[in-house]
Amino acid sequence: MITAHALARSFRTKAGPVDAVRGVDLEVKPGEIVGLLGPNGAGKTTTLRMLTTLLMPTSGSATVAGFDLVSQPRDVRRNIGYVAQVGAAPSAGTLVGEELITQARLQGLSKPDAAARLAEVAPQLDLGGLEKRALLELSGGQRRRFDIALGLMHSPRLVFLDEPTAGLDPQSRANLWAHIRALREEAGVTILLTTHYLDEADALADRILVMDGGRIIADDTPEALKARISGDVVVLTLAGANPGNMARAVEAAGRAVAARDIATENNEVRVTVDDGGVAVAPLLRAIDTAGLTLSTVTVTRPSLDDVFLTLTGHSLREGPDGAPLHVATTSA
Amino acid sequence: MFTETFVIFQRQMRILLRNPVWVFFGLTQPILYLVLFGPLLKGVTGGGLGGNNSWKIFVPGLLLQLAIFGAGFAGFGIIQELREGVIDRQRVTPARRMSLIFGRTLGNMVTIGVQSAVLVVVALPFGLRASWDGIVSSVVMVCILAIGVSAASYAMGLILKDEDAFAPFIQGVSLPLLLLSGVLLPMSLAPGWLRHTSQVNPLTHVVDATRALFRGDFGDNNVWIGGVITIALGALLAWWGTRTFQRQSA
């Protein structure tokens, strides 16, 4: 459904050229739900905007819904739906039903077809009865469902969702996830969504493309990605941590157990082992022998945040230079 | 393409009719000038002014002011629509970019046409006595110009993307151009250097044409010159506006 090769985009800014996307290859098969996961600034939205013909690639090529991105943009547009990130508050005087019909008519549907389609789509997305409501009066969840309805009015086979649940309360998020799944289950729609929520990618996507700094750094199922880390992570939080202590803790841990990976983050030593329960005792003894003090010990099943840390050397909570980034809290 | 244009036009008009305050807002400046400044011109002589003749000279200027400010400020609307995501969701359809811009400029044109009619009607009790054919032709001319100006305004709005950048631009362009075209007082009163400079301004010729039309002087050279310039300028700006709208996909 989507094949992209070496897609790249750079912007000219006052601070010099910015390479937002640096050569992305990706493939999405019909009926898949693929998640593009990465922190803010990774290039996810730019990639999406290129694939939806809203932005010209600086280089590279892509075929979307069977049409060439650069030479057949109008055909691409006929066959895709695009749901942008949440925008500014809508103008006064815009009504739900009217905006949906306008969208359908711009997609080429006749007036009666557009009205019929509205009658179909509205109840599918729990918008039945809201046709005469002003956009301004919708709740966050309703607004997001309206945005998705906009992208579905012409029954596209491929839908792009940019951060579909950003800013929504947990109930609305779960509700929207159910609607997104239903799109694929009931209508066979192929979906490419971007998100910086790890649980969203895990819950919805058949396959996750991890994106960082304009590149795709991993492409696999959620299970396979977690299996790469494989096993449990024992998190040792050192009291009074300094570089010297941390180095000794890492060395002690390495001698104590057969670790698949040992990473550090602030005052934490994260030891990836096959079985956390078995590894805890030797680790505690080793740390104690080394004369170090622990404040907490946790054994966790791996999350995608751990995937990210392993893949990129920095967690989703930090930018590439290690500075903290604000990101929505996730469940591990 | 006509369907697409009409769909956009319908949307713009619906939103406008639900918020009519904007229509009146656009009229306040010209009406204030009409009511509070216009009557002073009755007591002025020179340049064809004096008595009720002053209205035949002043009201055309107000029409141009209405068109330039009204159409010129269209860019603010598109900047807001850009933020709301409206522009993106329209651009992601197969609708032609030309329809997206023409539906909007048509909406601006209709608004300015209606506002012009209101302005003329308000001027009547103040003493405006002009050729009716001339008035109608002038309004048409001004509407054609408005199409071009609003297209250019939309294009600049898409390029600048921000009110803080757009506002100084539009203020910096429209006021000098308007003053230089003799909207308040005829340029025949100006010293040589100012008069010659104003000749380079295409808007001057539009004002001269509408003044001749108000007099009922259809054969006047100014009418032809102004008419051609209006159409040429309108077309040029509309072309440039559409191209920019298309290129903003890049």
Interface residues (C-beta under 8 A of the other chain):
Chain A: T52 T53 L54 L55 M56 P73 R74 D75 R77 R78 I80 Y82 A84 Q85 G87 A88 A89 P90 S91 A92 G93 T94 E98 E99 T102 Q103 R105 L106 Q107 G108 D147 L150 G151
Chain B: T3 E4 V7 I8 Q10 R11 R14 I15 L16 L17 R18 N19 Q80 E81 R83 E84 G85 V86 D88 R89 Q90 R91 V92 T93 P94 A95 S249 A250
